[in-house]
Amino acid sequence: MIRSEPKVLLVEDTCALAETYKAYLAPQGWDVHAVSTGAEAMAFIGREAPGVVVLDVNLPDGNGLDLLRQIKAREIPCEVVIITGKASVSMAVEAMREGAFDFVMKPFSADRLRVTIRNAFDRLNLTNRLQELGSDRFEGMIGRSYAMQTVYRIIGNAAPTNATVFITGESGTGKELCAHALHQLSKRSGGPMISINCAAIPRDLLESEIFGHVKGAFTGALADRQGAVLSADGGTLFLDEVCEMDARLQSKMLRFLQEKTVQRVGEDKVRPVDVRIVCATNRDPIGEVAAGRFREDLYYRLHVVPVELPALRERDDDVILIARHFLDRFSREDGKSFKGFTPACEQRLLAYPWPGNIRQLQNVIRSAVVLNNGEMMDETMLPVFAGGAEPAVPVTAGGEAPTGAGGSGRGTSRPAPEAIEPLDQVIRRTIEHAIEACGGNIPRAANALGVSPSTLYRRIQIWGQERESAGE
Ligand SMILES: Nc1ncnc2c1ncn2[C@@H]1O[C@H](COP(=O)(O)OP(=O)(O)OP(=O)(O)O)[C@@H](O)[C@H]1O
């Protein structure tokens, strides 16, 4: 269980500076401790579990980045704020990529340090709330797979900052939903969020859609248009399919990012704007740069915090959680009485590769609810499976398939309904078998099963809790 006491650890080897920071933080009522080396810091963290660690990048026994990596590798539940000088700012940027909450550059005011630490505590509290909820939802996103937990953590860390976020992922993986989460969790959530799909707007109109125009600037400019950038002032601008911009627009975008000013088409006036950029693509942006279709300098300007959304087929059993959510929602909306999926149907949902990801899953379930009736949805109601994707029969570590699992493929003989083993039971037996076969080594068993160790730890925890509540 994550602890969130307002305990702050300062890791700073210059005594005078440590005392100054302590004095800065004294009025906040936090329990502030200072140590001067990385080794002392790790010992303190292990013993006292501070909520926030404020870390100088230069330490006598290594650098702050190494310490940050140790904290992250051990999954220690705390937020890390990096203190950096001008000379080591690139290390601080690297630290953000490695999961630091924020960095403050020397010299900084007492207020800057206090606000950053307060934000870090807010972030930690939010994370704790999510942990308590079992983390299967985050700002409208459903899923508790390891891959999605990582995404939630990056969103949570990036949201309160002004850093540009670059979201990649196949079509339908939730890139727009992710952009909304970033806006909602930011301090800009009271401001506007403007979305522009660069692929959906004709290329010759895109510039004025983004930057605006004045009446008469070109044929068809019948009235002034503010444009997305000015409309997003004080908020977030989401540029979807950003790789579709042509070369001219890419240069204009680069200038805008450098100067933070905007000039509408046909107007001399330059206006300052305060906009946070989130962009997304389902292309491979590096490939687009290599092919000369996307400017490298623009790519690096935009690619500050990358978020990679995994394909649905890479999210363990999230597909079931999401499918149940859609089944429930559409059943309610359409006045149907579906309560769940049959075990065989869930196996087919898990086995299917979902090339159109969550959008495809949503559409498939929507039409199945409209076209069918009953309490349990079975695989015959989902025509997407007619293509013949075989169900994912969990294979035990010994190599054999457990009895009663699967067998619902078209053309194979069906097992008797009473022979069907509940999916949870099949999964549990498979996992227990794998752990036994790997001599109790959970990471090795996870590797053999093709899931993350945290998936196994989570399941083991749940079984423990079930045993406890059953009084075993
Ligand atoms: N984790 C999730 N849980 C529940 N619904 C989701 C999740 N991710 C996406 N969705 C839903 O799936 C649909 C597609 O999501 P979204 O439009 O964000 O995808 P996208 O990656 O932006 O797609 P595209 O690349 O085609 O623009 C939306 O209806 C969204 O609400």
The ligand as an ORCA input file, in Angstrom:
! r2SCAN-3c Opt
* xyz 0 1
  N      -9.047      2.448    -22.568
  C     -10.262      2.727    -23.087
  N     -11.357      2.406    -22.404
  C     -12.589      2.646    -22.893
  N     -12.822      3.241    -24.077
  C     -11.765      3.603    -24.802
  C     -10.429      3.374    -24.346
  N      -9.586      3.841    -25.273
  C     -10.338      4.320    -26.272
  N     -11.652      4.194    -26.009
  C     -12.773      4.559    -26.879
  O     -12.443      4.044    -28.179
  C     -12.795      4.967    -29.190
  C     -11.544      5.340    -29.992
  O     -10.681      6.123    -29.170
  P      -9.883      7.399    -29.736
  O     -10.718      8.156    -30.718
  O      -9.349      8.141    -28.568
  O      -8.722      6.625    -30.515
  P      -7.573      7.209    -31.434
  O      -6.350      6.439    -31.120
  O      -7.516      8.698    -31.272
  O      -8.080      6.831    -32.887
  P      -7.583      7.423    -34.311
  O      -6.113      7.173    -34.431
  O      -8.343      6.599    -35.287
  O      -7.955      8.872    -34.306
  C     -13.429      6.154    -28.494
  O     -14.829      5.978    -28.494
  C     -12.891      6.070    -27.078
  O     -13.782      6.644    -26.151
*
